[in-house]
Amino acid sequence: MRLLAIGLAISLAACASTPPAEVPAYQHRFANAVEWSKKFDDPSRDAWQKPQSVIDVMQIAPGMTVADIGAGTGYFEPHLSRAVGPGGHVLALDVEPDMVAHLRDRAAKEQLANVEARQVAGDDPGLAPGSVDRILVVDTWHHIANRVDYAARLGVALKHGGEVFVVDFTRESKNGPPPEHRVPPEEVARTLETAGLVASTVDAGLPDQYVVAGTRP
Ligand SMILES: C[S@@+](CC[C@H](N)C(=O)[O-])C[C@H]1O[C@@H](n2cnc3c(N)ncnc32)[C@H](O)[C@@H]1O
């Protein structure tokens, strides 16, 4: 009987310390940037995406290096480019070769000289340790698998005092991935904390989305 009680206590303790499983990643291709651009760069998006509000909460200073992970067709790049200024650097990162080609064309056409597009692996943004001041991940966190490992890479890439901002769809939003792939903000915060970041939710006034920030101490 006593052995049974001890066994039960050990199992309960193990359950209490095991973090809940990650929401499964919503993995699919984003080929054909021109087609996706009709959706991602639709001018009506500004009303709910509020890009300037996102930029404002990021507190980007001129000269900073900012990585945009899952940059897509470059919706955020003009905003980020302006925020870091001519002495700053925007790394527009994406897994899709066609998105990266589109990002390069867009940066050239719109004369965003401080924007550099790079193709990256799905499990590694390829950022050098201590090299970036800000990381933005918009509508992309739910596409990433093994997010605890991924967050660890982000934590190492940030400079001390640097911050990552994850912007993604709330459970209630009428836009966004299927409900079973929506990552709640509490999970995002927990994941960023596993990477040694100090996480908090930030109010950017977005109607359909949350913003979770993680700061490297
Ligand atoms: C829904 S789109 C969002 C694009 C952009 N952030 C925006 O707000 O318009 C998601 C983008 O993330 C890219 N992506 C998906 N998984 C990724 C990963 N693990 N690393 C980098 N990019 C990824 C996709 O190719 C796609 O371009």
The ligand as a Tripos MOL2 file, in Angstrom:
@<TRIPOS>MOLECULE
LIG
   27    29     1     0     0
SMALL
NO_CHARGES

@<TRIPOS>ATOM
      1 C1          1.2190   33.5990  -43.2510 C.3       1 LIG1
      2 S1          2.7310   34.0510  -43.9980 S.3       1 LIG1
      3 C2          3.0980   35.5720  -43.1490 C.3       1 LIG1
      4 C3          3.9920   36.4940  -43.9530 C.3       1 LIG1
      5 C4          4.3450   37.8150  -43.2990 C.3       1 LIG1
      6 N1          4.9240   37.6450  -41.9780 N.3       1 LIG1
      7 C5          3.1510   38.7180  -43.2140 C.2       1 LIG1
      8 O1          2.7410   39.0360  -42.0860 O.co2     1 LIG1
      9 O2          2.6340   39.1090  -44.2510 O.co2     1 LIG1
     10 C6          3.8880   32.9070  -43.3000 C.3       1 LIG1
     11 C7          5.2490   32.9720  -43.9540 C.3       1 LIG1
     12 O3          6.1700   32.2660  -43.1290 O.3       1 LIG1
     13 C8          6.9910   31.4540  -43.9240 C.3       1 LIG1
     14 N2          7.4440   30.3560  -43.0520 N.ar      1 LIG1
     15 C9          6.7530   29.2580  -42.6540 C.ar      1 LIG1
     16 N3          7.4940   28.5240  -41.8080 N.ar      1 LIG1
     17 C10         8.6710   29.1720  -41.6660 C.ar      1 LIG1
     18 C11         9.8630   28.9050  -40.9150 C.ar      1 LIG1
     19 N4          9.9720   27.8240  -40.1410 N.pl3     1 LIG1
     20 N5         10.8890   29.7780  -41.0100 N.ar      1 LIG1
     21 C12        10.7860   30.8880  -41.7950 C.ar      1 LIG1
     22 N6          9.7000   31.1800  -42.5420 N.ar      1 LIG1
     23 C13         8.6440   30.3490  -42.4550 C.ar      1 LIG1
     24 C14         6.1130   31.0390  -45.1040 C.3       1 LIG1
     25 O4          6.8650   30.6350  -46.2270 O.3       1 LIG1
     26 C15         5.3120   32.3310  -45.3270 C.3       1 LIG1
     27 O5          5.9570   33.1750  -46.2400 O.3       1 LIG1
@<TRIPOS>BOND
     1     1     2 1
     2     2     3 1
     3     2    10 1
     4     3     4 1
     5     4     5 1
     6     5     6 1
     7     5     7 1
     8     7     8 2
     9     7     9 1
    10    10    11 1
    11    11    12 1
    12    11    26 1
    13    12    13 1
    14    13    14 1
    15    13    24 1
    16    14    15 ar
    17    14    23 ar
    18    15    16 ar
    19    16    17 ar
    20    17    18 ar
    21    17    23 ar
    22    18    19 1
    23    18    20 ar
    24    20    21 ar
    25    21    22 ar
    26    22    23 ar
    27    24    25 1
    28    24    26 1
    29    26    27 1
@<TRIPOS>SUBSTRUCTURE
     1 LIG1         1 GROUP 0 **** ****
